[in-house]
C-alpha cells in the first residue's frame, strides 16, 4: 500500500464497552487492536490522517432499552466505558469523531458524528481532499456497516480491513450479511498484511 494524498484511516468505536468486560462486548473485539495498531503506525509515519469515531451517548437516549431502544446502557459520554481501548495506540493527532449524541437517534454511522469544533466528518474529509478510506473497528454489523455504506453514498473509495473488524451477531450471520452488503455497495476488502505491502 502506498499511503499518499487523499487517503485516510477511519477506526470505528474501539471503546471499552464494546470490548471484553464491557457493557456491550463484541466477540473477538480485542483481536482488532493489533491490526489497527499496525495500520495506525503506517498512516502516522506518512502523515496521513487517522480518524477515530466513538459512541458518545447522553445518559438518557432512545438508543437504550430503558428508553424504548435496542441496547443496554453503553458508551455514555465521559465514562470509562466510552474511553478507547487502552491498547489502541492512537497518536496525539488523531481526529476524534463523536457520534450518538442526539437522544432521538441511534447514530450508528461515523458520518452522523462531529469533530470537537462541530465540523461533520464528511466536511472534514472534503477539506482534506480525502477520497479513499481504510476502515476497521467495531462492530461489523452496525457502526462499521453504516459508516461504510455512508462513505460509499458519498462517492468515497473504501477498503475494509477484514481482520480489523468484528461483529455483534445478535442473529447468526449478521456480520457476514453486513460484509456482503458493504461489498455490494462497492467496498473493497483487504487484510492488514496486504494493506501494508
C-alpha positions, 0 to 999 in steps of 0.5 A: 500500500502506498499511503499518499494524498487523499487517503485516510484511516477511519477506526470505528468505536474501539471503546471499552464497552464494546470490548471484553468486560464491557457493557456491550462486548463484541466477540473477538473485539480485542483481536482488532487492536493489533491490526489497527495498531499496525495500520495506525503506525503506517498512516502516522509515519506518512502523515496521513490522517487517522480518524477515530469515531466513538459512541458518545451517548447522553445518559438518557437516549432512545438508543437504550432499552430503558428508553424504548431502544435496542441496547443496554446502557453503553458508551455514555459520554465521559465514562470509562466505558466510552474511553478507547481501548487502552491498547489502541495506540492512537497518536496525539493527532488523531481526529476524534469523531463523536457520534450518538449524541442526539437522544432521538437517534441511534447514530450508528454511522461515523458520518452522523458524528462531529469533530470537537469544533462541530465540523461533520466528518464528511466536511472534514474529509472534503477539506482534506481532499480525502477520497479513499478510506481504510476502515476497521473497528467495531462492530461489523454489523452496525457502526462499521456497516453504516459508516461504510455504506455512508462513505460509499453514498458519498462517492468515497473509495473504501477498503475494509480491513477484514481482520480489523473488524468484528461483529455483534451477531445478535442473529447468526450471520449478521456480520457476514450479511453486513460484509456482503452488503458493504461489498455490494455497495462497492467496498473493497476488502483487504487484510492488514498484511496486504494493506501494508505491502 
